[in-house]
Amino acid sequence: MGKFIILVALTCTVFEISLASTTTEDASLPFKQRTEEQPGSVALKIVKPLLEYYQLTNNESERSDLSDRELKVFNETLFHQEIIKSLVNELRSASDSQKGTNEVLISEYRSQISFQKELISKLINNTKTNESVELVKKWGECECQLKVLSSNIIEKDSEIEKLNFQLNDQKETQKAIQLQLEDTQRKLVKTEKAQKSYQTAIDNLIGSSQEDPISSCIPFENYPGVHQITVPNADPFNVLCDSKTAGKGWIVIQQRIGENETNFNRDWVSYRQGFGSLDGDFFLGLDKIYSLTQSEPVELYVHLVGLDGEIKYAQYDNFQILDNNNNFILKSLGNFTGNVSDALKYAEGMPFSTFDRDNDAATHNCADVFIAGWWYRNCFDSNLNSIGVDLNWNIDMILNETKMLIRPKTN
């Protein structure tokens, strides 16, 4: 019975030591692991050998004498105390070792936490540094933009000053224009009065023409432009009166001033009737020219402008052609005056030719070759209806402009 009490006491002591050790060791373990290794299981592992030993000795002691039992109890008690001390030392050593391990782990965790804090601090500092760099960049960009805006403002101010100067100039110009307008209005009033007087003169001419038809531009010598005339044996037709080229009262029968805008390579019928526009290039028509030269003696004036702008002329005092039945032969030129050679003389006496009416003296059709109707012989010394280098007078003068004008011959 005494051994059993001693064993229970030892067991309780071991259980308290185990409980204290386990509580210290398991403080750092997860909850699940601490639940699985409870103090009872640890104490059971320690006490189980003692219980087995007790059972063995208990069986033997029942066979011994009472004195032997007491001796054995004493010896066993000593032995058990030694064992218990040994176990307690081992438990304490294990507990101390576990504490050291936990302290090492705690130190490592603290070191890692410190490292993470330093790393986070560096990242925060870097972020602030990057933000500062961005702010500096943005500030620099803002300064550049400010400089550009300032430059633009200076340029705009300069432009505004220029515009102000221009505005002042325009005001001055406007004043000058206003003065010119007033002067023009005064002149217009005078012009209207003159126009009325001109109209009166024209009305007088028209009134007199009913008794004596106008057959030339002499009555319109002070009023150049397009007018209607009437010649014997012909219907009234419009003519261009010219009082600037060679004096007053001329009728233009041929004109080349429009840079070859009008085609002069026409058939016989076109040359008979005439073509073109009186305010540009035109040919009055052989029938009309015949009527004009038959109504009264006329003189011919040929106005020539070279490619270099040089102006020449040739004048004949008795120009006359025949009718369609005679192929509009150039019957007469009369006497020649001028500052160029008498290049038209070569055509005198020759009929008119076109690409569809070959009346020249050559073996080929000159009008077809030189792309124009004219008084060809074999072929020409002058051609006022051709184009390019063939539009010439006596070959040595290539022409840019030409005019053929007639008017009644004066004494």
C-alpha positions in Angstrom: 0.0 0.0 0.0 2.9 2.4 0.8 4.5 1.7 -2.6 1.3 2.6 -4.3 1.0 5.9 -2.4 4.6 6.7 -3.3 4.0 5.9 -6.9 0.9 8.1 -7.1 2.9 10.9 -5.5 5.6 10.5 -8.0 3.1 10.4 -10.8 1.5 13.7 -9.7 5.0 15.3 -9.5 5.9 14.1 -13.0 2.5 15.3 -14.3 3.1 18.8 -12.9 6.6 19.0 -14.4 5.3 17.7 -17.7 2.5 20.1 -17.7 4.8 23.1 -17.1 7.3 21.9 -19.8 4.6 21.3 -22.3 3.0 24.7 -21.7 6.3 26.4 -22.3 7.2 24.4 -25.4 3.8 24.7 -27.0 3.4 28.4 -26.8 4.9 28.9 -30.2 3.2 25.9 -31.8 0.0 26.1 -33.9 -3.3 25.5 -32.1 -3.9 22.2 -33.8 -0.5 20.7 -32.9 -0.9 21.9 -29.3 -4.3 20.2 -29.1 -3.0 16.9 -30.3 -0.1 16.8 -27.7 -2.0 17.4 -24.4 -0.1 17.1 -21.0 -1.9 13.8 -20.2 -0.4 12.0 -23.1 3.1 13.3 -22.2 2.7 12.2 -18.6 1.4 8.8 -19.7 4.5 8.2 -21.7 6.6 8.9 -18.7 4.6 7.0 -16.0 3.8 3.9 -18.1 7.2 2.3 -17.5 6.9 3.0 -13.8 3.5 1.4 -13.7 4.8 -1.7 -15.5 7.8 -1.8 -13.1 5.5 -1.4 -10.1 3.4 -4.3 -11.3 6.4 -6.5 -11.6 7.9 -5.6 -8.2 4.5 -5.9 -6.6 4.3 -9.5 -7.7 7.7 -10.3 -6.3 7.1 -8.6 -3.0 4.1 -10.7 -2.2 6.5 -13.7 -2.0 9.1 -12.0 0.4 9.1 -11.5 4.1 7.9 -8.4 5.7 11.4 -7.2 6.5 12.5 -7.8 3.0 9.5 -5.8 1.9 10.5 -2.8 4.0 14.1 -2.9 2.7 13.0 -3.3 -0.8 10.5 -0.4 -0.3 13.3 1.8 0.9 15.6 0.7 -1.9 13.0 1.0 -4.5 12.0 4.5 -3.2 15.6 5.6 -3.6 15.8 4.1 -7.0 12.6 5.7 -8.0 13.7 9.0 -6.8 16.9 8.8 -8.8 14.8 7.8 -11.9 12.4 10.7 -11.2 15.3 13.1 -10.8 16.8 11.9 -14.0 13.5 12.3 -15.8 13.0 15.7 -14.4 16.5 16.8 -15.5 15.8 15.5 -19.0 12.5 17.3 -19.1 14.1 20.5 -17.9 16.9 20.2 -20.5 14.4 19.6 -23.2 12.4 22.6 -22.1 15.5 24.8 -22.0 16.5 23.6 -25.5 13.1 24.3 -26.8 13.2 27.8 -25.2 16.5 28.5 -27.0 15.1 27.3 -30.3 12.1 29.5 -29.9 14.3 32.5 -29.0 16.4 31.9 -32.2 13.2 31.7 -34.3 11.8 34.8 -32.7 15.1 36.6 -33.3 15.0 35.5 -37.0 11.4 36.6 -37.3 12.2 39.9 -35.8 15.2 40.3 -38.2 13.0 39.5 -41.2 10.4 41.9 -40.0 13.0 44.6 -39.6 14.3 43.8 -43.1 10.8 44.1 -44.5 10.3 47.4 -42.8 13.6 48.7 -44.2 12.6 47.5 -47.7 9.2 49.1 -47.4 10.8 52.3 -46.2 13.2 52.3 -49.3 10.3 51.7 -51.6 8.4 54.6 -50.1 11.5 56.8 -50.4 12.0 55.7 -54.1 8.3 56.4 -54.8 8.7 59.8 -53.3 11.9 60.4 -55.3 10.1 59.3 -58.6 7.2 61.6 -57.8 9.7 64.4 -57.3 11.4 63.6 -60.6 8.0 63.7 -62.4 7.1 66.9 -60.7 10.5 68.4 -61.8 9.8 67.2 -65.3 6.3 68.7 -65.4 7.6 71.9 -64.0 10.3 72.1 -66.7 7.6 71.4 -69.3 5.4 74.1 -67.9 8.3 76.5 -68.0 8.9 75.6 -71.7 5.2 76.1 -72.5 5.3 79.4 -70.6 8.2 80.6 -72.7 6.5 79.5 -75.9 3.3 81.3 -74.9 5.3 84.4 -74.0 7.0 84.3 -77.4 3.6 83.8 -79.1 2.2 86.7 -77.2 5.1 88.9 -78.3 4.6 87.8 -81.9 0.9 88.5 -81.7 1.6 91.9 -80.2 3.9 92.6 -83.2 1.2 91.4 -85.6 -1.4 93.6 -83.9 0.9 96.6 -84.3 1.4 95.8 -88.0 -2.3 95.4 -88.4 -2.8 98.8 -86.7 -0.4 100.4 -89.1 -2.1 98.7 -92.0 -5.5 99.8 -90.6 -4.2 103.4 -90.5 -2.8 103.0 -94.1 -6.2 101.6 -95.2 -8.0 104.5 -93.6 -5.7 106.9 -95.5 -6.2 104.8 -98.7 -10.0 104.9 -98.0 -9.9 108.7 -97.8 -7.9 108.8 -101.0 -10.4 106.4 -102.7 -13.3 108.5 -101.4 -11.7 111.6 -103.0 -11.1 109.7 -106.2 -14.7 108.5 -106.1 -16.0 112.0 -105.8 -13.7 113.1 -108.6 -15.0 110.1 -110.7 -18.6 111.0 -110.0 -17.9 114.5 -111.2 -16.3 113.1 -114.3 -19.2 110.7 -114.8 -21.6 113.6 -114.8 -19.5 115.2 -117.5 -19.3 111.9 -119.4 -23.1 111.6 -119.2 -23.4 115.0 -120.7 -20.9 114.1 -123.4 -22.7 110.8 -124.0 -25.9 112.7 -124.5 -24.2 114.9 -127.1 -22.8 111.9 -128.8 -26.2 110.2 -128.9 -27.6 113.4 -130.4 -24.9 113.2 -133.1 -25.6 109.5 -133.7 -29.3 110.2 -133.9 -28.6 112.9 -136.4 -26.4 110.5 -138.4 -29.1 107.9 -138.4 -31.7 110.5 -139.4 -29.5 111.6 -142.3 -28.7 108.0 -143.3 -32.3 107.4 -144.1 -31.9 109.8 -147.0 -28.2 109.1 -147.6 -27.1 105.5 -146.4 -23.7 105.3 -144.5 -21.3 103.1 -146.5 -18.1 103.7 -144.5 -16.8 104.5 -141.1 -16.0 108.2 -142.0 -19.2 109.4 -140.2 -18.1 107.5 -137.1 -14.6 108.7 -137.0 -15.1 110.2 -133.5 -17.0 107.1 -132.3 -14.9 104.0 -133.0 -16.3 100.6 -132.4 -18.9 98.4 -134.1 -21.4 100.2 -136.4 -23.8 99.2 -139.1 -23.3 100.4 -142.7 -25.1 99.9 -146.0 -23.4 99.5 -149.4 -25.1 99.2 -152.8 -26.3 95.7 -153.8 -25.8 94.3 -150.3 -27.8 94.0 -147.1 -26.7 96.2 -144.1 -23.9 94.6 -142.0 -21.8 95.5 -139.0 -18.2 96.6 -139.3 -15.5 97.5 -136.8 -14.5 101.2 -137.1 -11.0 102.0 -136.1 -9.8 105.6 -135.5 -6.6 104.8 -133.6 -4.4 102.5 -135.7 -3.9 104.7 -138.8 -6.1 107.7 -138.4 -9.9 108.2 -138.5 -12.6 106.4 -140.4 -11.0 103.0 -141.2 -13.0 99.7 -141.6 -11.2 96.6 -140.3 -11.6 93.8 -142.8 -9.1 91.3 -141.2 -7.7 91.1 -137.6 -5.3 88.8 -135.8 -4.8 90.0 -132.2 -6.1 87.0 -130.1 -3.0 84.7 -130.2 -4.5 82.4 -132.8 -7.7 81.8 -130.9 -9.7 81.7 -134.2 -9.1 79.0 -136.8 -8.3 80.6 -140.2 -8.1 77.3 -142.0 -11.6 77.6 -143.4 -13.4 76.5 -146.6 -14.5 78.6 -149.5 -18.0 79.4 -148.2 -16.6 80.5 -144.8 -14.2 83.0 -146.4 -17.1 84.3 -148.6 -19.4 84.9 -145.6 -16.8 85.8 -143.0 -16.0 84.4 -139.6 -14.7 85.2 -136.1 -15.7 88.0 -133.7 -15.3 91.7 -134.3 -13.8 92.1 -130.8 -11.1 89.5 -131.5 -9.8 87.6 -134.5 -12.0 87.7 -137.6 -12.2 87.9 -141.4 -15.0 90.2 -142.6 -15.9 88.1 -145.7 -14.9 88.3 -149.4 -18.5 89.2 -150.5 -18.5 92.3 -148.1 -15.0 93.3 -149.1 -16.0 93.1 -152.7 -19.0 95.3 -152.1 -16.9 97.9 -150.1 -14.3 98.1 -152.9 -16.9 98.5 -155.6 -19.0 101.2 -154.1 -16.1 103.7 -154.3 -12.3 103.7 -154.6 -10.6 102.7 -151.3 -7.1 102.6 -149.9 -5.7 99.6 -147.9 -3.6 99.9 -144.7 -1.8 96.9 -143.4 -0.8 97.1 -139.7 2.0 94.7 -138.7 3.4 93.8 -135.2 6.4 91.5 -135.0 7.2 88.9 -132.4 9.5 91.4 -130.7 6.7 94.0 -130.6 8.1 96.1 -133.5 5.4 97.9 -135.4 5.5 98.2 -139.2 3.0 99.2 -141.9 2.3 98.9 -145.6 -0.2 101.2 -147.4 -1.8 100.9 -150.9 -3.9 103.7 -152.5 -6.2 101.7 -154.8 -7.3 98.4 -153.3 -9.9 96.4 -155.3 -11.0 92.8 -155.6 -13.4 91.0 -158.0 -16.6 89.0 -157.2 -17.2 85.3 -156.5 -17.6 84.5 -160.3 -14.0 85.7 -160.7 -12.7 83.9 -157.5 -12.2 87.3 -155.8 -9.1 88.1 -157.8 -6.9 90.8 -156.1 -7.4 93.2 -159.1 -5.5 96.2 -157.8 -3.3 97.5 -155.0 -2.2 100.9 -156.4 0.8 102.7 -155.2 2.8 101.4 -152.2 4.1 103.4 -149.2 5.4 102.1 -145.9 8.4 101.1 -143.8 8.5 97.5 -144.9 9.0 95.8 -148.3 6.1 95.6 -150.8 5.4 91.9 -150.0 1.8 91.9 -151.1 2.7 93.0 -154.7 3.5 89.3 -155.4 -0.2 88.4 -154.9 -1.6 91.1 -157.1 -3.7 89.6 -160.0 -4.1 86.2 -158.3 -7.5 84.7 -157.3 -8.3 83.7 -153.7 -7.6 80.0 -152.7 -8.8 77.8 -149.9 -8.1 74.1 -149.1 -11.2 73.2 -151.0 -10.7 75.7 -153.9 -7.2 75.5 -155.4 -6.8 78.7 -157.5 -3.0 79.3 -157.2 -0.3 78.9 -159.8 1.6 76.2 -157.9 1.5 72.5 -158.8 0.2 71.8 -155.2 -2.6 73.5 -153.2 -0.8 76.3 -151.3 -3.9 76.9 -149.0 -3.8 73.2 -148.0 0.0 73.3 -147.3 0.0 76.6 -145.4 -3.3 76.0 -143.6 -5.1 79.3 -144.6 -7.0 80.9 -147.4 -5.1 83.7 -149.2 -4.2 85.2 -152.6 -1.5 82.7 -153.4 0.7 82.6 -156.5 3.6 80.1 -156.1 3.0 80.4 -153.1 3.5 83.8 -151.3 5.7 86.6 -150.1 3.2 87.5 -147.4 0.4 85.6 -145.7 -1.7 87.2 -143.0 -4.0 84.3 -142.4 -1.6 81.5 -141.7 -0.1 80.4 -138.3 3.3 80.1 -136.7 6.3 81.1 -138.8 4.1 81.2 -141.9 2.2 84.2 -140.5 4.7 86.6 -141.9 5.4 89.5 -144.2 8.1 88.9 -146.8 9.3 85.9 -144.8 11.9 88.0 -142.9 9.2 89.4 -140.5 7.3 86.8 -138.5 4.1 88.4 -137.1 2.3 88.4 -133.8 -0.5 90.7 -134.7 -2.0 91.9 -138.0 -4.8 94.2 -139.2 -6.1 95.0 -142.7 -8.0 98.3 -142.9 -9.8 100.1 -145.7 -11.5 103.4 -146.1 -12.7 105.6 -149.0 -9.8 107.2 -150.9 -9.3 110.9 -150.2 -7.9 113.4 -152.6 
